[in-house]
Amino acid sequence: MAPGHGHGPLGGLVAKGTISQAQAVAIRDAFITYGQSHWKSTVDTVLGGLVHNHTISQAQANKVTTAITQWVQSHHGDPAGHRVPRHHRWGM
């Protein structure tokens, strides 16, 4: 996709010359890396609360974590690979 022609938050900034295409990619990649490194702790916190409140068992929480992990990897790529579906590319 050509710079500035996307629907993401950075495309317009690239088109106006506020940031370069390379800077936009670096910003996007930094957000992806951060999100991928922190999503697991969010899942653990949420499910841990449900286990603590006896809403679900630890075994169920483990299965949910596995299902979410598989979904994230199939829809957003392996955390090391940074494969992001076209509709999640921030307009770049």
C-alpha positions in Angstrom: 0.0 0.0 0.0 1.4 3.4 -0.9 2.3 5.7 2.0 -0.5 7.9 3.2 -3.2 6.0 1.4 -4.1 3.7 4.2 -6.8 3.9 6.8 -4.5 3.5 9.8 -3.4 6.3 12.2 0.1 6.8 10.6 -0.7 7.0 6.9 -1.9 10.6 7.1 1.2 11.6 9.0 3.4 10.0 6.4 1.4 11.7 3.6 1.9 15.1 5.3 5.6 14.6 5.8 5.3 14.7 9.6 7.0 11.3 9.8 8.8 9.2 7.2 7.6 5.8 6.0 10.6 4.2 7.8 9.6 6.0 11.0 6.0 4.8 10.6 7.1 1.2 10.2 9.4 1.5 13.2 6.5 2.9 15.3 4.2 0.2 14.1 6.7 -2.6 14.8 7.4 -1.2 18.3 3.7 -1.4 19.1 3.4 -4.9 17.7 6.5 -6.1 19.7 5.2 -4.5 22.9 1.7 -5.9 22.5 2.9 -9.4 21.7 5.2 -9.4 24.7 2.5 -8.2 27.1 -0.7 -9.9 26.0 0.2 -13.1 27.8 0.3 -11.4 31.2 -3.0 -9.8 30.5 -4.6 -13.1 29.7 -3.0 -14.6 32.9 -4.4 -11.7 35.0 -7.9 -12.0 33.6 -8.1 -15.7 33.8 -6.4 -15.8 37.2 -9.1 -13.6 38.6 -11.8 -16.0 37.3 -10.0 -19.0 38.8 -9.6 -17.1 42.1 -13.4 -16.4 42.1 -14.1 -20.0 41.2 -15.8 -19.0 37.9 -13.6 -21.4 36.0 -11.1 -24.0 37.1 -7.3 -23.8 36.6 -7.6 -26.6 34.0 -10.2 -24.6 32.1 -8.0 -21.5 32.3 -5.1 -23.5 30.8 -7.3 -24.6 27.9 -8.5 -21.1 27.3 -4.9 -19.8 27.3 -3.9 -22.4 24.8 -6.9 -21.6 22.6 -6.1 -17.8 22.7 -2.4 -18.5 22.0 -3.3 -20.5 19.0 -5.7 -17.9 17.7 -3.2 -15.1 18.2 -0.6 -17.0 16.3 -2.9 -18.0 13.5 -4.4 -14.5 13.0 -1.4 -12.3 13.9 1.6 -14.4 13.3 4.2 -15.8 15.5 5.6 -13.1 17.9 9.0 -13.5 16.4 7.8 -13.2 12.8 5.7 -10.0 13.0 3.3 -11.3 10.4 0.3 -8.9 10.6 -2.8 -9.3 8.5 -3.3 -6.6 5.9 -6.3 -5.0 7.7 -4.1 -4.5 10.8 -1.2 -2.7 9.1 -1.9 0.9 10.3 -2.4 2.2 6.7 1.2 1.6 5.6 
